[in-house]
């Protein structure tokens, strides 16, 4: 049997007569047949599978390299945008002519003051320094105070900005501007407080706690090895000696002296009458009305009033200037990961920071927690 016999069959051609006879004739003519060949499906060898596998690996590798390249590009862009966001803030229009070139910038100080060198407050100050269109500043203070070092640092930055730009600053106090908040306010040419503002609390405090008795009850003994008798002063686990108290008191007195000098430099009424300031600097808090009567502030008014006064001092009007407020610019990674919405977590570093004795210019009812 030949290959032809196995893989072929004979079928009648199309339009052929089923009987095999020619139409119209009486003779029988065998119909012609055409062979049709059926090819067997070729067998796939190991080499073909290997070739396909290599092609798939190459495609997957290309996709992976492309993804890695895209990730690097996105990461570089994120770093670049993060650097931009550290130096540039967005501006929110408050009042005036929105199309005006001249600006009155509102710098905001909110919450407990810690003195971060790369925080929101220094960024606002740098923004004013780099913007020649800012003709006046309103310092909006909404703070119970904070650390002595932080308050002094921000006061230094604001004073430097005021001198370098030669622009007026009007302070607008919110619900509270006490202790370190009042310290910072001394940079202002004039101070406005709202009718319900709490201010004052001129004083210094170092919060120290003694838990020696507690340690003894639970069987904890502290045995610090120090280089000097005062190295462990302020320790939680032992009572403070008189010598240690004197050291802390000198530190508080020196900071308090600095506080009162800043007030005298910022308020002429106290520069002329030092005894009057000593009578007020007892740590007491004052209402806005009391503060105005004693010369701690100039006027009772809201943020809009302070802005309009700043315009007056800069020879501006609402028709040729605008008041803006700075807002943090959300970086690419912040928007992507929503890191700003992540709740703060206590760490060993945070706990150690809280336990470290510090000199505070803080309203007394606020816990000294950084």
C-alpha positions in Angstrom: 0.0 0.0 0.0 1.5 3.3 -1.0 1.6 6.6 0.8 -0.7 8.0 -1.8 -3.3 5.4 -0.9 -3.1 6.2 2.8 -3.3 10.0 2.8 -5.6 10.6 -0.1 -9.2 9.9 -1.0 -11.1 10.6 -4.1 -14.0 12.9 -4.2 -16.1 14.0 -7.1 -15.3 17.4 -8.4 -17.7 20.2 -8.0 -20.7 20.5 -10.4 -20.2 16.9 -11.4 -23.3 14.9 -12.2 -24.2 12.5 -9.4 -24.8 9.8 -11.8 -21.6 10.4 -13.7 -23.5 10.9 -17.0 -23.3 13.9 -19.2 -26.5 15.9 -19.1 -28.5 15.5 -22.3 -26.6 12.3 -23.4 -27.7 8.8 -23.1 -24.3 7.5 -22.5 -22.7 6.8 -19.1 -19.4 8.5 -18.6 -17.5 7.9 -15.4 -17.0 11.1 -13.6 -13.4 12.3 -13.1 -12.1 12.2 -9.5 -9.6 14.5 -7.9 -7.4 13.4 -5.0 -7.6 15.4 -1.7 -4.6 15.1 0.6 -4.9 15.3 4.4 -1.5 16.3 6.0 -0.8 14.9 9.5 -0.2 17.6 12.2 3.5 18.1 12.6 5.1 17.0 15.9 6.5 19.7 18.2 10.0 18.9 19.4 11.9 20.0 22.6 13.8 22.6 20.7 10.5 24.5 19.9 9.4 24.5 23.5 12.9 25.8 24.6 12.7 28.5 22.0 9.3 29.6 23.3 10.5 29.5 26.9 13.4 31.8 26.0 11.1 34.2 24.2 8.8 34.4 27.3 11.8 35.0 29.6 13.0 37.8 27.4 9.6 39.5 27.4 9.2 39.2 31.2 12.7 40.5 31.7 12.0 43.5 29.4 8.8 44.3 31.3 10.7 44.1 34.6 13.4 46.4 33.4 10.9 48.9 32.1 9.1 48.8 35.5 12.4 49.3 37.3 13.2 52.3 35.1 9.8 53.8 35.7 10.2 53.4 39.4 13.6 55.2 39.3 12.1 58.0 37.3 9.2 58.3 39.7 11.6 58.2 42.7 13.7 61.0 41.2 10.7 63.1 40.5 9.5 62.5 44.0 12.8 63.7 45.5 12.8 66.7 43.2 9.2 67.6 44.2 10.0 67.1 47.8 12.9 69.6 47.6 10.6 72.1 45.9 8.0 71.6 48.6 10.6 72.3 51.3 11.2 75.8 49.9 7.9 76.8 48.3 4.6 77.1 50.1 1.2 77.6 48.5 -0.7 80.9 49.1 -4.3 81.2 50.1 -6.0 84.5 49.4 -7.7 86.2 52.3 -8.8 89.7 51.3 -8.0 92.6 49.1 -7.5 92.6 45.3 -6.7 89.0 44.3 -4.9 90.2 41.1 -2.7 92.7 43.0 1.1 92.3 43.1 1.7 93.7 46.5 1.2 91.3 49.4 0.6 91.2 53.1 1.7 87.8 54.2 0.2 86.1 57.3 2.8 84.0 59.1 1.2 81.4 61.4 2.6 80.2 64.7 0.3 77.4 66.1 0.6 74.9 68.9 3.4 74.2 71.3 6.6 75.8 70.2 9.6 73.5 69.8 11.9 75.4 67.5 12.2 73.1 64.5 14.8 74.4 62.0 13.1 72.9 59.0 9.5 73.2 60.2 6.6 75.2 58.8 7.4 78.4 60.6 11.0 78.8 59.2 9.6 77.9 55.8 7.1 80.8 56.0 9.9 83.2 57.0 12.1 82.1 54.1 9.2 82.5 51.8 8.8 86.2 52.9 12.6 86.7 52.5 12.5 85.4 49.0 9.4 87.3 47.9 10.0 91.0 47.2 6.2 91.5 46.7 5.6 91.0 50.4 5.4 94.6 51.8 4.1 93.7 55.3 3.6 90.7 57.6 0.9 89.8 60.0 2.2 87.3 62.6 -0.8 85.2 63.7 0.0 83.6 67.1 -2.2 80.7 68.4 0.1 79.2 71.0 0.4 78.6 74.7 4.2 78.7 74.4 6.8 76.1 74.4 10.5 75.7 75.0 12.7 78.7 75.8 15.2 77.8 73.0 12.4 77.3 70.4 10.7 80.6 71.3 14.0 82.5 71.2 14.9 80.9 67.9 11.7 81.9 66.1 12.0 85.4 67.6 15.5 85.6 66.2 14.4 84.5 62.7 11.4 86.9 62.7 13.6 89.8 63.9 16.2 89.1 61.2 13.5 88.9 58.5 12.0 92.2 59.7 15.4 94.0 59.4 16.5 92.4 56.1 13.2 93.2 54.4 12.5 96.4 56.3 8.8 95.7 56.5 6.3 96.3 59.3 5.0 93.4 61.4 1.6 93.4 63.1 0.8 90.6 65.6 -2.6 89.0 65.6 -3.3 86.9 68.7 -5.8 84.1 68.5 -7.5 82.4 71.4 -4.2 82.1 73.3 -0.8 83.7 72.9 0.8 83.2 76.2 4.4 82.7 77.6 6.5 81.7 74.6 3.7 82.8 72.3 3.9 86.3 73.9 7.7 86.1 73.7 7.5 85.7 69.9 4.9 88.5 69.6 7.5 91.0 70.8 8.8 91.3 67.2 5.6 93.2 66.2 5.4 96.9 65.6 1.9 96.6 67.1 -0.1 93.8 68.8 -3.7 93.0 68.3 -5.6 90.5 70.4 -9.1 89.2 70.0 -11.7 89.9 72.7 -11.5 86.4 74.1 -7.7 86.1 73.8 -5.7 84.8 76.8 -2.2 86.2 77.0 0.6 87.0 79.4 1.9 84.1 81.5 5.3 85.9 81.5 7.6 83.4 83.3 9.8 80.4 83.0 9.3 76.9 84.3 11.4 73.7 84.4 9.2 70.6 85.0 11.0 68.1 87.2 9.5 65.1 88.9 10.8 63.0 91.8 9.9 59.3 92.0 12.3 58.1 94.6 9.6 56.9 96.9 7.8 55.1 94.1 11.1 53.4 93.1 11.7 52.2 96.6 8.2 50.7 96.9 8.5 48.7 93.7 12.1 47.7 94.5 13.9 49.8 91.9 17.3 51.2 92.9 19.2 53.8 90.8 22.9 53.6 90.8 24.2 56.1 88.2 28.0 56.3 87.7 28.8 60.0 87.0 31.8 62.2 86.4 30.6 64.8 88.9 28.2 65.3 91.8 25.8 67.3 89.6 25.8 65.2 86.5 22.7 63.3 87.6 20.7 66.3 88.8 17.1 66.2 87.8 17.1 62.4 87.9 13.6 61.0 88.4 14.8 58.3 90.8 16.3 60.5 93.5 15.4 63.6 95.5 16.9 66.8 94.5 19.6 68.3 96.7 19.8 71.9 97.7 22.8 72.3 95.5 21.0 71.0 92.5 18.0 73.3 93.2 20.3 76.3 93.1 21.7 75.3 89.7 18.2 74.9 88.2 17.1 78.1 89.8 20.0 80.0 88.3 19.1 78.6 84.9 15.5 79.7 85.3 16.5 83.1 86.5 18.8 83.6 83.6 16.1 82.6 81.1 13.6 84.8 82.9 15.9 87.8 82.7 16.3 87.2 78.9 12.4 87.0 78.6 11.9 90.3 80.3 14.7 91.9 78.2 12.9 90.8 75.0 9.7 92.4 76.2 11.5 95.7 77.0 13.1 95.7 73.6 9.7 95.1 71.9 7.4 97.3 74.1 8.5 100.8 74.7 6.1 101.2 77.6 8.1 98.6 79.6 11.5 100.0 78.4 10.5 103.2 80.1 9.1 101.6 83.2 10.9 98.4 84.2 9.2 98.2 87.5 5.8 97.9 85.8 6.9 94.8 83.9 8.2 93.2 87.0 4.8 93.6 88.6 3.1 91.9 85.6 5.7 89.2 85.0 4.5 86.8 87.7 3.3 84.1 85.4 -0.3 85.3 85.6 -2.5 85.1 82.5 -4.5 88.1 81.4 -7.6 88.8 79.3 -7.4 91.0 76.2 -9.0 93.9 78.1 -6.5 93.5 81.0 -3.6 93.2 78.6 -4.5 96.4 76.8 -5.0 98.3 80.1 -1.5 97.1 81.3 0.2 97.9 78.0 0.9 94.2 77.0 -1.0 94.8 73.7 -2.1 97.8 71.6 -5.5 97.0 70.3 -8.4 94.6 70.6 -9.3 93.3 67.1 -9.5 90.3 64.9 -7.2 89.1 62.1 -8.9 91.3 59.5 -8.2 94.3 61.7 -4.5 93.4 62.0 -4.2 92.9 58.2 -5.7 96.3 57.5 -3.4 97.9 60.0 -0.4 96.2 58.4 -1.6 97.6 55.1 -1.7 101.1 56.6 1.8 100.8 58.0 3.1 99.7 54.5 1.2 102.5 52.8 -1.1 100.0 51.0 -4.8 99.7 50.4 -7.2 96.8 49.8 -7.5 98.0 46.2 -3.7 97.7 45.4 -2.7 94.8 47.6 -3.8 91.4 48.8 -3.5 89.5 52.0 -2.4 85.9 51.7 -1.8 83.0 54.1 0.8 80.3 53.6 -0.2 76.7 53.5 2.2 73.7 53.4 2.7 72.3 49.9 1.9 68.5 49.8 4.9 66.7 48.3 4.5 63.9 45.8 5.3 61.2 48.3 2.9 62.7 50.9 0.1 62.7 48.3 1.0 59.2 47.2 1.4 57.6 50.6 -0.9 60.0 52.6 1.8 60.1 55.2 0.4 63.3 56.7 -2.8 61.3 57.7 -0.7 58.7 59.5 -1.2 59.0 63.3 1.9 59.8 65.3 3.3 56.8 67.2 5.2 56.9 70.5 8.8 55.6 70.1 11.7 55.3 72.6 13.1 58.5 71.2 9.8 60.4 71.8 9.6 59.1 75.4 13.2 60.1 76.0 12.5 63.5 74.6 9.5 64.0 76.9 11.5 62.9 79.9 14.3 65.3 79.3 14.2 68.4 81.6 13.8 71.6 79.6 13.3 75.3 80.2 9.8 76.2 79.2 8.0 79.4 78.4 4.7 77.7 78.8 1.2 78.5 80.0 0.9 76.6 83.3 -2.1 74.4 82.4 -0.4 73.0 79.3 1.7 69.8 79.9 5.3 70.3 78.8 5.3 67.7 76.1 7.2 68.4 72.9 
